[in-house]
Amino acid sequence: MVKLARDEREMLDGIQGPAKQRAMEILVQYADALGAERFIDTNNVHLLIGFHPYPEVVTVRDADELVSKFLLDSEDKIVVDNVKTFNTTHIFATDLERWQLMGAPESLHKLMEAIRKYCIRTGISLMATCTPYQVGNIPTKGEHCAWTESSAVPFCNAVLGARTNTEAAHSAFPIALTGKVPLSGFHLDENRLGDHLVRVEIDVNSVMEWYLLGYYAGEMSQLAVPVIDLRHGMVPNISMLKGFNAAGASSGGIMMYHVVAVTPEAPTLEAAFGHKRIKETLTYGQAERRQTYEALNSAKDPTVDLINIGCPHYSLEELREVTRLLEGKRVHESVTLWIWTAHQLKALADRNGYTDIILRAGGQLMTDSCPLNTNLFPRGTKVVATDSAKHAHYAPAIAGVAVWFGSMKECIEAAITGKWRGELK
Ligand code: F3S
């Protein structure tokens, strides 16, 4: 049984109100299931609240009822005044402004509006992105957090050196109400050390190459902690690591990893493994790269219907790059081009003229959401091209579409010509 501190006992006994009491009841069960001995304090939660409504939602009348039912597992309406922690929101089911472009029904838009107002009322910082670390939620090394979103979790752990497990919507909300997270998993030093060694024998120097490496590492490591040993001198940028995280969390369940001499807890190979012995040594070379590329490309027909890029949401650097590729060009009349980013970055794109260039070319710069989340694809979409291994992994199963995976440049060429001509060089 998890041991409770005085303030935790008070919350459980209802002294701090019904919302915290219900949250603490859930967290005690959660901590016991994880085998945690105690809770630790957190002041950084990335919540999933603007989620895809379950069928039962049609009977729900307002956001308080929705949150009570789905995030506090209560048939009684529990009204929350204020969440305790600093927290940000993962994506919503729709773009909050361009919901009609997604083909979302008005009922879903109204529900998202109700949740948006709920966030403002309760002190939840409305971020609506899968990349909170790109737009202002940047925890420090060692900081205990509670994040949802599989691609963001390894960024928090491995790239920033902060500490989180992959929280579900149903655990993150009670944590936000109480500021308490079970001490388990990646909050503990021991579990952060490496398990597998991945020796990289080829150059990995573009976002696409990091997606491929991440997809391979995820598949081979599953929930273990891989240690990536690059050829001398290679230093990935943020977009590359973002791609690695998203891919590794899709093909496997990577939540923590190390890149020797790059990520903060692995200044050396020895530091990455600590006292642990290496369980397995893997080699990533041309053969593994090609196999991974082929596994991600499920399409046969070169005629594309949708180009979906920005999964995870594009950084400002990526928005600048895609704008350069699109400038003065025109998207093919039978193709839809969706580019996804955080709305905070769209504001910068607007200011820098990027949005105008995308719109003039016939594309759309979309925010707050993504089609995989709600399965809202343009009507009749059969073939999708993307530069995201995560999108390529999930779209066939979720939407029944075939997918081409390649670089941003290949995706934009397909948007303009209507045909996929990408290849592994
Ligand atoms: Fe983000 Fe949606 Fe991709 S949540 S990581 S854009 S699947």
Boltz pocket constraint, residues with backbone or C-beta under 6 A from the ligand:
constraints:
  - pocket:
      binder: B
      contacts: [[A, 91], [A, 130], [A, 151], [A, 246], [A, 310], [A, 311], [A, 312], [A, 313], [A, 340], [A, 369], [A, 370], [A, 371], [A, 372], [A, 373], [A, 390], [A, 391]]
      max_distance: 6.0
